[in-house]
Amino acid sequence: MTFDLSKTKSIANTFIAELRDEKIQKDAMRFRKNMERLGEFFAYEISKTLKFTAQEVVTPLGISQCDFLETQPVLATILRAGLPLQQGLLNIFDKAECCFISAYRKVKKNGNFIIQMDYISTPDLEGRVLIMADPMLATGQSMVMCCKELMNRYKIAELHIVAAIASTEGIAHVRANLPKAKLWLGAIDEEMTSKSYIVPGLGDAGDLAYGEKV
């Protein structure tokens, strides 16, 4: 399944618009906060698909039957750009464990690039629900590589992929390589530049959140 947040008119679309706006982007704290807010929206929507059990809660005046998650998901992200989006998910799934992956584009002399993965820190994912967050799903190569690495190590029960902006090419690549993954997207753009940046997109999410890298 693919969930496109922009298909429904809501305040979330205002946050996506501010993430795209080159003037508002100059406020790095606001950029991070808007990305975090999107994570909270996605967490709420994903929660509707998870399993709950009823438990009794004692109030000052009686007993109420309330629904609780059967198991907590694991929230994963690709450093560094994904941190604000992951934090938004964690604000809602506040008992969840987290997984961190270091992966980046290693540019060759001819201008092409490969995905370099250097580091993974994760709890046990065996039989768990995994939510992988990355603000931009461009080519989809880094997302597929990271998810497959985790899936090679563990038998993951469910895989959810969250991105603020996705390209149609990136979606197709994920669909071809991770057919059981559920996609949760803020908006879908049709084009990419020759350097594989999404158009109109929003630019480099990591640089906008934490400063330009050298």
Buried (B, 14 or more C-beta within 10 A) or exposed (E): EBBBBBEEEEEBBEBBBBBBBEEEBEEEEBBBBBBBBBBBBBBEBBEEEBEEEEEEEEEEEEEEEEEEBEEBBBBBBBBBBBBBBBBBBBEBBEEBBBBBBBBBBEEEEEEEBEBEBEEBEBEEBEEBBBBBBBBBBBBBBBBBBBBEBBBEEBEBEBBBBBBBBBBEBBBEBBEEBBEEBBBBBBBBBEEBEEEBBBEEBBBBBBBBBBEEEE
